[in-house]
């Protein structure tokens, strides 16, 4: 018996339904999901030509019908993912930032600078898709130091927050990030003693720059074939850890606050009061309107790049600086970037290759020979640091450090491996800067930047 035409039409119509969280439509409109908790109802808010409308669904190209996720979805019902309920007016951007900062000040205890930093980070999450690199906001401390409170309070203000703390497995995180494209809020300490910690680090390593998805093999089809799939994990992240990351590159992507170092402010409630979630919802509603108004305006400003600090630090600070209009706050953040740069130099200075470079630098400056021999570097290194290492210090080991870690090529001259004067002249200056060495007698000159910005830049001459 032939299938009724009406049944076929209904089935085709159902096949065209595309569950959607957010989208940029062909006409340039922005689409965002909103969730009314009291009515248990989801819908779209569409922003077009500086006005917003509420839509139950959107048809695109006459082929697809975009629909919001069901209000019965477990992620929404259990508060794993949070949405605003509707756009709400906030006045000037400065007023919105102060409202966010006041909310944080009532419920979490962090330093004034980090409190300000976190307020602007909340803004950044709502326009993060205008940038190609992002910083992570991280709190570090022992259990009971307030890390979880910070994640909960600030996370509730971020763009489509995904609360993953305490998750039983890591595997859903890839799908959640790929589907919702929001802000991951995670306590890395929950996975500290399991193999899943490596998966969390993989997400963090790939998630701060656009274009580096995580590849995972999945069984698809009736024949059970493995089909690698790319999951997009790029986006802002709030992270809590108990200690430093072992990966120095990952550590450098984080703007960090040490928690628990001082006595808790008396005004901070031990338990979050009734009504704090309503405050957070109102701020999310205002931040939704901020996104609509600033989605196409917030882009990285190359004029904010500070050439006196590491390129990686510029990558994580420039997006945040680009959403800050307040000049004193911008100056504070630029000074913070320089402090991070100093810490990075200090860490490098304690590495073995830094010890080797120190000796190369001294021998090169002595000027007695046009080149520096690996044998002489090894002799001096052994005299200074032999007691610090259990293994025997050999010319082969030191030569490997010079070649692989410092990138200096050594050539055999009259049976002795030496670093030629030309090699030293071409690379030693950069290595000194990278590891924080000053040439004896050098001075630090502080001058006004050429573009007239309000802060000061230091040049070594």
C-alpha positions in Angstrom: 0.0 0.0 0.0 1.4 3.4 -1.0 2.4 5.8 1.8 -0.1 8.8 2.0 1.3 12.0 0.5 0.6 13.9 3.8 2.8 11.5 5.8 5.6 11.8 3.3 5.4 15.6 3.5 5.5 15.5 7.3 8.5 13.3 7.3 10.4 15.6 4.8 9.5 18.6 7.0 10.9 16.8 10.0 14.1 16.0 8.2 14.6 19.7 7.5 14.7 20.6 11.2 18.2 21.6 12.3 18.7 22.0 16.1 20.7 25.2 16.4 22.3 27.2 19.3 23.7 30.3 17.5 24.1 31.3 13.9 25.0 34.1 11.6 22.3 34.1 8.9 22.8 34.8 5.2 21.4 38.3 5.5 23.8 39.1 8.3 21.4 38.6 11.2 22.6 37.2 14.4 20.7 34.3 16.0 21.0 33.4 19.6 19.1 30.9 21.8 17.2 32.2 24.9 15.7 30.1 27.7 12.8 31.1 29.9 13.2 29.0 33.0 9.8 29.9 34.5 7.9 29.0 31.3 10.2 26.1 30.4 10.5 27.5 26.9 13.3 28.0 24.4 13.3 30.4 21.5 15.6 32.4 19.2 16.3 36.1 19.5 17.2 37.5 16.0 19.2 40.7 15.8 18.8 42.6 12.5 19.4 46.2 11.7 19.8 47.3 15.3 16.6 45.6 16.4 15.7 42.3 18.0 12.7 40.0 17.5 11.7 36.7 19.2 11.4 33.8 16.8 10.2 30.2 17.4 12.2 29.0 14.4 13.9 30.4 11.3 13.8 29.0 7.8 17.0 29.4 5.8 17.3 29.1 2.0 13.9 27.5 2.0 15.6 24.2 2.8 16.4 24.2 6.4 14.3 25.1 9.5 16.5 26.1 12.4 15.0 25.3 15.7 16.3 25.9 19.2 17.2 23.1 21.5 14.3 21.7 23.5 13.7 23.1 27.0 13.5 19.5 28.1 17.1 18.9 27.2 19.1 17.6 30.2 21.8 20.1 29.7 19.4 23.0 30.1 17.3 21.5 32.8 20.3 20.7 35.0 22.1 24.0 34.4 25.1 22.5 32.6 24.7 25.1 29.9 23.2 28.6 30.6 21.4 31.0 28.3 20.0 34.5 28.7 16.2 34.9 28.6 16.0 38.0 26.5 18.1 41.1 25.6 18.1 43.8 28.3 19.3 47.4 28.1 22.5 48.2 30.1 23.2 51.8 29.2 26.9 52.7 28.6 29.6 50.0 28.4 31.2 51.4 31.5 28.0 50.9 33.5 27.9 47.2 32.3 31.5 46.6 33.4 30.8 48.2 36.8 27.7 46.0 37.3 29.7 42.9 36.5 32.5 43.9 38.8 30.1 44.7 41.6 28.5 41.2 41.2 31.9 39.6 41.4 32.9 41.7 44.4 29.9 40.6 46.4 30.5 36.9 46.0 34.2 36.2 45.4 37.4 37.3 47.0 40.1 38.1 44.5 42.6 41.0 44.1 41.3 44.3 42.7 43.2 43.9 39.5 42.0 40.4 38.8 38.5 41.4 39.7 38.7 44.1 37.0 40.4 41.6 34.6 37.7 39.1 35.2 35.0 41.7 34.5 36.4 42.4 31.1 37.0 38.8 30.4 33.3 38.2 30.8 32.8 40.9 28.0 35.4 39.2 25.8 33.6 35.8 26.0 30.5 37.4 24.4 32.5 38.6 21.3 35.3 36.0 21.3 34.5 34.8 17.8 36.0 38.1 16.5 39.5 36.9 17.5 41.9 34.2 16.4 43.7 33.7 19.7 42.3 33.9 23.3 43.7 33.8 26.8 42.4 31.5 29.5 41.4 32.8 32.9 42.7 30.6 35.6 42.6 30.5 39.4 45.1 28.3 41.3 45.0 27.2 44.9 44.4 24.4 47.4 40.9 22.9 48.1 38.8 25.4 50.1 40.6 28.5 48.7 37.5 29.7 46.7 38.3 28.3 43.3 34.9 26.6 42.7 33.0 29.7 43.9 34.9 31.8 41.4 34.2 29.4 38.5 30.5 29.3 39.4 30.0 33.1 39.8 32.0 34.4 36.9 31.0 31.4 34.7 27.4 32.3 35.1 28.1 35.6 33.3 30.0 34.2 30.4 28.8 33.5 26.9 27.0 30.1 26.8 28.9 28.7 29.8 29.4 24.9 29.8 30.0 23.8 33.4 32.1 20.7 33.2 33.5 20.6 36.8 32.8 17.2 38.4 32.0 15.5 35.0 32.2 11.7 35.2 33.9 11.4 31.8 35.7 13.8 29.4 34.4 12.4 26.2 31.2 14.6 26.2 33.2 17.7 26.4 34.4 17.5 22.8 30.8 17.3 21.6 29.6 20.0 24.0 32.3 22.5 22.8 31.7 21.6 19.2 27.9 22.0 19.5 27.5 25.0 21.8 30.8 27.0 20.9 30.6 28.6 24.3 32.8 29.1 27.4 34.2 26.0 29.0 34.2 26.3 32.9 36.2 23.4 34.3 38.0 22.4 37.5 41.1 20.6 36.2 41.7 19.3 39.7 38.6 17.0 39.3 40.6 15.0 36.7 44.0 15.3 38.5 44.5 11.7 39.3 43.0 10.0 36.2 44.0 9.4 32.6 41.4 11.9 31.6 43.6 14.7 32.8 45.6 14.2 29.5 42.3 14.7 27.5 41.6 18.0 29.4 45.1 19.2 28.6 44.6 18.3 25.0 41.4 20.5 24.9 43.3 23.4 26.6 46.3 23.1 24.3 44.2 23.1 21.1 41.4 25.5 22.3 43.1 28.9 22.6 43.7 29.4 18.8 41.3 29.1 15.9 41.9 26.3 13.4 43.3 23.6 15.7 40.4 21.0 16.2 40.8 17.9 18.2 40.6 14.7 16.1 38.9 11.7 17.5 38.1 8.3 15.8 34.5 7.3 16.0 32.6 4.2 14.8 30.0 5.1 12.1 27.7 3.3 9.8 26.4 -0.3 9.9 29.8 -1.8 9.1 31.5 -0.2 12.1 34.1 1.7 10.2 36.3 4.2 12.0 35.8 7.7 10.7 38.0 10.4 12.3 36.1 13.5 13.2 37.3 17.0 14.0 35.8 18.7 17.0 36.2 22.4 17.3 37.3 23.3 20.8 38.3 26.9 20.3 36.8 29.3 22.7 37.2 31.1 26.1 37.8 29.0 29.2 37.7 29.4 32.9 40.0 26.9 34.7 40.8 26.1 38.3 43.9 24.1 39.1 45.8 23.1 42.3 49.3 23.6 40.8 51.1 24.8 37.7 50.7 23.0 34.4 53.7 20.9 33.5 53.5 22.2 29.9 55.1 25.7 30.0 53.4 26.7 26.7 50.0 26.0 28.2 50.9 27.8 31.4 51.8 30.9 29.3 48.2 31.0 27.9 46.7 31.6 31.3 46.0 34.8 33.2 46.3 33.5 36.8 45.2 34.5 40.3 46.5 32.7 43.3 43.6 31.9 45.7 43.6 31.5 49.4 46.7 33.6 50.1 44.8 36.0 52.4 41.9 35.9 54.9 38.5 35.8 53.3 36.8 39.2 53.3 34.1 39.4 56.0 31.5 40.6 53.5 31.8 37.4 51.3 28.9 35.1 52.1 29.9 31.5 53.0 26.9 30.3 51.0 25.5 32.0 47.9 22.2 33.7 48.8 18.8 33.1 47.3 18.5 35.4 44.3 22.1 35.4 43.1 21.1 33.4 40.0 18.5 36.0 39.1 21.2 38.7 39.3 23.4 36.6 37.0 20.5 36.1 34.5 19.9 39.8 34.3 23.6 40.4 33.6 23.5 37.7 30.9 20.6 39.4 29.3 22.5 42.7 29.2 25.6 40.9 27.9 23.4 39.4 25.1 22.6 43.0 24.0 26.3 43.9 24.3 27.1 41.0 21.9 24.5 42.1 19.4 25.8 45.7 19.4 29.5 44.8 19.4 29.8 41.5 17.4 31.2 43.2 14.3 33.1 45.9 16.2 35.4 43.9 18.4 38.5 42.8 16.5 42.2 42.6 17.5 43.8 46.0 17.4 47.4 45.7 16.1 48.2 49.1 17.7 48.0 47.4 21.1 50.8 45.0 20.3 53.7 45.5 22.8 57.0 44.7 21.0 58.9 44.6 24.3 57.2 41.3 25.4 56.9 37.8 24.0 54.7 37.3 20.9 52.7 34.6 22.7 51.9 37.1 25.5 50.7 39.6 22.9 48.5 36.9 21.5 46.7 36.4 24.8 46.7 40.1 26.0 45.7 41.9 22.8 42.1 40.4 22.6 41.4 41.5 26.2 42.9 44.9 25.6 40.8 45.3 22.5 37.5 45.2 24.5 38.8 47.7 27.1 37.9 51.3 26.5 39.1 52.6 29.9 42.6 54.0 29.6 43.8 53.4 33.2 42.6 49.8 33.1 44.3 49.3 29.8 47.5 50.7 31.3 47.2 48.3 34.3 46.8 45.3 32.0 49.7 46.3 29.8 51.9 46.5 33.0 50.6 43.1 34.0 51.6 41.7 30.6 55.2 43.0 31.2 55.2 41.3 34.6 54.2 38.1 33.0 57.0 38.6 30.5 59.5 39.1 33.4 58.2 35.9 35.1 58.7 34.0 31.8 62.2 35.3 31.5 63.0 34.3 35.1 61.6 30.8 34.5 63.8 30.4 31.4 66.8 31.7 33.3 66.6 28.7 35.7 66.8 26.1 32.9 69.9 24.2 32.0 70.1 25.8 28.5 70.1 29.2 30.3 73.1 28.2 32.4 74.9 27.1 29.2 73.9 30.4 27.4 75.2 32.4 30.4 78.6 30.8 29.8 78.5 31.3 26.0 77.6 34.9 26.6 80.5 35.5 28.9 83.0 33.8 26.7 81.8 35.7 23.6 82.0 39.0 25.5 85.5 38.2 26.7 86.6 38.7 23.1 89.8 36.7 23.4 88.9 34.4 20.5 86.8 34.9 17.4 84.8 31.8 18.3 83.7 29.8 21.3 84.6 26.1 21.6 82.2 23.5 23.0 85.2 22.1 25.0 85.7 25.4 26.8 81.9 25.8 27.5 81.9 22.3 28.9 84.9 23.0 31.2 83.4 26.2 32.7 80.0 24.5 33.0 81.5 21.6 34.8 83.3 23.8 37.3 80.1 25.7 38.1 77.4 23.1 38.0 78.8 19.6 38.3 77.3 19.2 41.8 73.9 20.1 40.5 73.7 17.1 38.1 74.0 13.4 38.8 75.3 12.5 35.4 78.8 13.2 34.0 79.0 16.5 32.1 80.5 15.8 28.7 81.2 17.8 25.6 78.7 15.7 23.7 75.9 16.6 26.1 76.7 20.3 26.2 77.0 20.3 22.4 73.5 18.8 22.1 72.2 21.6 24.4 73.9 24.2 22.3 72.6 22.8 19.1 69.0 21.7 19.9 68.0 24.1 22.7 69.9 27.3 21.8 69.9 26.7 18.1 73.6 27.5 17.7 75.5 25.6 15.1 79.0 24.3 16.0 81.6 23.3 13.3 84.8 21.3 13.6 87.8 23.5 13.3 91.3 21.9 13.7 89.6 18.9 15.4 87.6 21.1 17.9 83.9 21.9 17.7 83.4 25.7 17.9 80.6 28.2 17.5 81.8 30.6 14.9 81.9 34.4 15.5 79.3 34.9 12.6 76.9 32.5 14.3 77.3 34.3 17.6 76.8 37.7 16.0 73.6 36.6 14.2 71.9 34.8 17.1 73.3 35.7 20.5 71.5 39.1 20.7 68.1 37.3 20.3 69.0 34.6 22.8 70.1 37.2 25.4 66.7 38.9 25.0 64.8 35.6 25.1 66.4 34.4 28.3 66.5 37.8 30.0 70.3 38.5 29.9 71.7 42.0 29.9 75.0 42.9 28.4 77.3 44.3 31.1 77.1 48.1 31.1 73.8 48.2 29.2 71.2 50.7 30.4 67.4 50.5 30.3 65.9 53.6 28.7 62.2 54.3 29.3 60.5 56.4 26.7 57.1 57.5 25.5 55.7 55.1 22.8 55.6 56.7 19.3 51.9 56.4 19.1 51.3 58.5 22.2 49.6 55.7 24.3 49.3 56.4 27.9 51.7 53.7 29.2 55.5 53.4 29.1 57.7 51.0 27.2 61.2 49.9 28.1 64.0 49.4 25.6 67.4 47.9 26.3 70.2 49.8 24.6 
